[in-house]
Protein backbone atom coordinates (compact mmCIF):
# COMPACT_ATOMS: atom_id res chain seq x y z
CA UNK A 1 0.00 0.00 0.00
CA UNK A 2 1.56 3.33 -0.98
CA UNK A 3 1.82 5.89 1.78
CA UNK A 4 2.43 8.87 -0.48
CA UNK A 5 -0.89 10.65 -0.25
CA UNK A 6 -1.40 14.37 -0.19
CA UNK A 7 -2.67 15.28 3.22
CA UNK A 8 -3.16 18.95 2.57
CA UNK A 9 -6.68 20.20 2.67
CA UNK A 10 -7.07 19.17 6.28
CA UNK A 11 -7.56 22.01 8.68
CA UNK A 12 -8.83 22.20 12.20
CA UNK A 13 -11.70 24.31 13.31
CA UNK A 14 -13.41 24.96 16.58
CA UNK A 15 -17.17 24.43 16.49
CA UNK A 16 -19.16 27.60 16.82
CA UNK A 17 -18.28 28.82 20.26
CA UNK A 18 -17.33 25.54 21.93
CA UNK A 19 -13.88 24.06 22.48
CA UNK A 20 -14.46 20.85 20.50
CA UNK A 21 -12.08 20.71 17.55
CA UNK A 22 -12.79 19.12 14.18
CA UNK A 23 -10.54 18.21 11.31
CA UNK A 24 -11.79 18.76 7.81
CA UNK A 25 -10.01 16.62 5.26
CA UNK A 26 -10.40 17.06 1.54
CA UNK A 27 -12.76 14.59 -0.10
CA UNK A 28 -9.78 12.88 -1.78
CA UNK A 29 -7.92 12.38 1.52
CA UNK A 30 -11.05 11.25 3.33
CA UNK A 31 -11.86 8.77 0.56
CA UNK A 32 -8.31 7.38 0.68
CA UNK A 33 -8.41 6.96 4.46
CA UNK A 34 -11.83 5.30 4.36
CA UNK A 35 -10.68 2.90 1.61
CA UNK A 36 -7.66 1.93 3.68
CA UNK A 37 -9.81 1.42 6.79
CA UNK A 38 -12.28 -0.70 4.81
CA UNK A 39 -9.41 -2.96 3.70
CA UNK A 40 -8.17 -3.20 7.29
CA UNK A 41 -11.69 -4.09 8.43
CA UNK A 42 -11.69 -6.88 5.86
CA UNK A 43 -8.30 -8.08 7.08
CA UNK A 44 -9.62 -8.24 10.65
CA UNK A 45 -12.65 -10.24 9.53
CA UNK A 46 -10.23 -12.53 7.69
CA UNK A 47 -8.18 -13.04 10.86
CA UNK A 48 -11.35 -13.88 12.77
CA UNK A 49 -12.25 -16.43 10.08
CA UNK A 50 -8.77 -17.93 10.30
CA UNK A 51 -9.19 -18.39 14.05
CA UNK A 52 -12.61 -19.96 13.54
CA UNK A 53 -11.09 -22.40 11.00
CA UNK A 54 -8.18 -23.31 13.30
CA UNK A 55 -5.64 -21.93 10.83
CA UNK A 56 -1.99 -22.47 11.72
CA UNK A 57 -0.96 -19.87 14.32
CA UNK A 58 2.00 -18.51 12.36
CA UNK A 59 -0.26 -17.74 9.40
CA UNK A 60 -2.72 -15.92 11.66
CA UNK A 61 0.09 -13.95 13.31
CA UNK A 62 1.39 -12.88 9.88
CA UNK A 63 -2.07 -11.59 8.96
CA UNK A 64 -2.29 -9.71 12.27
CA UNK A 65 1.10 -8.11 11.54
CA UNK A 66 -0.13 -7.05 8.11
CA UNK A 67 -3.27 -5.48 9.60
CA UNK A 68 -1.22 -3.65 12.24
CA UNK A 69 1.11 -2.32 9.56
CA UNK A 70 -1.83 -1.09 7.49
CA UNK A 71 -3.35 0.63 10.52
CA UNK A 72 0.01 2.25 11.30
CA UNK A 73 0.07 3.61 7.76
CA UNK A 74 -3.31 5.26 8.29
CA UNK A 75 -2.04 6.72 11.56
CA UNK A 76 1.06 8.12 9.85
CA UNK A 77 -1.04 9.81 7.18
CA UNK A 78 -3.31 11.36 9.78
CA UNK A 79 -0.33 12.47 11.87
CA UNK A 80 1.29 14.12 8.85
CA UNK A 81 -1.90 16.01 8.03
CA UNK A 82 -2.34 16.98 11.67
CA UNK A 83 1.20 18.38 11.87
CA UNK A 84 0.94 20.29 8.60
CA UNK A 85 -2.41 21.84 9.38
CA UNK A 86 -3.83 21.72 12.90
CA UNK A 87 -0.55 21.86 14.83
CA UNK A 88 1.01 24.51 12.60
CA UNK A 89 -2.15 26.61 12.72
CA UNK A 90 -2.32 26.50 16.51
CA UNK A 91 1.37 27.34 16.91
CA UNK A 92 0.96 30.30 14.56
CA UNK A 93 -1.92 31.44 16.77
CA UNK A 94 0.42 31.27 19.78
CA UNK A 95 -1.13 28.12 21.27
CA UNK A 96 1.94 26.13 22.33
CA UNK A 97 -0.16 23.71 24.41
CA UNK A 98 -0.60 21.82 21.14
CA UNK A 99 2.98 20.53 21.51
CA UNK A 100 2.15 18.75 24.80
CA UNK A 101 -1.04 17.39 23.23
CA UNK A 102 0.95 16.12 20.26
CA UNK A 103 3.57 14.45 22.46
CA UNK A 104 0.85 12.57 24.35
CA UNK A 105 -0.68 11.43 21.07
CA UNK A 106 2.65 10.31 19.61
CA UNK A 107 3.39 8.34 22.80
CA UNK A 108 0.04 6.56 22.42
CA UNK A 109 0.79 5.78 18.77
CA UNK A 110 4.18 4.33 19.63
CA UNK A 111 2.96 1.88 22.28
N, C-alpha and C positions, 0 to 999 in steps of 0.2 A: 504494500500500500504506500503510495507516495505521500510524503509529508509536506511537500512544497505547495502550500495553498495560501493564497492571499488572504490575510486576516484583516486587512484594512476595511473600513466600513463599519467597524464595531466602535461604538462610543457609549459612554455611561451617562445616564441621566438620573436625576432624582425625581421621583414622582411628585406631582404637584403638591408642594408644601410638606411632604413627609420625608423621612430620612431613608426610606427604602430605595436602594439603587437598582437600576436595570441596565442590562447591556443590550444594545441593539445591533445585531449583526446584519450584514448585507444578506439578501436572499440567497446569493451564491454560496456564501460561507455557511449560512444556516443549513442549506440543502446538503452541502458536503458533510457537515457534522452529523446531520440526521442520517444520511446514508451510511456513514461509518458506524454509527450507533446501532442501526438496524442490522448491519452485518455482525456486529459484536453480539447482539441479542440472539441472532441465529447460531453463532458459535456456542453460546451458553446453552441454548436448547440442545445443540448437538452433544455437548459434554454430558448433559443430563441423560440424554438417550444412550450414550456410551456406558454410563454408570448402570442404567436400567438393564442393558444388554450384557453386563459383566465383561466389558471390554478390558483388555490387558491394561493394567495400571499405568505403565509407561506411556502408552498411546494416549490415555486420558490426560496424563500430566503434560504431555506435549501440546495437546489442544488447549489446556488451561493456560500454558505459557503463551501460546499464540493469542488468546483472547486478552490476556493481561497486556501484552505488547501493543495490541490494537487499541486498547483503552488508554494506555500511556500516550499513544500518538494523538488521540483526541485531546487529552489533557495538555499536551505540549502546544497544540494549535490554539487552544483556548488561552493558555498562559501567554503565548506570544501576542495574541490580540489584546489581552488584558494589559500587558506591559505597554504596548504601542498606543493604546487609546486611554483606557480608564486611569491607569497609574500615571501616565505622562500628564494627562489633563489635570488630575488632582494635585500633582506636584507643581504644575504651572500656576495653579490657583493658590499655592502656598500651603496645601494640606499635606504635611509630611507624615501624618499618622498612617497614610497609605503604605508606607514602607514597612511598618510593623505588621500591618494586616497582610501584606504580601509575604513577609517572612514566615508568618504562621501558616499561610496557605501552602507555601513551598515545602515547609516541613511536613505537612500532612501528605502532600503528593509524593514525598520521598520515603515514606514509611514502607 
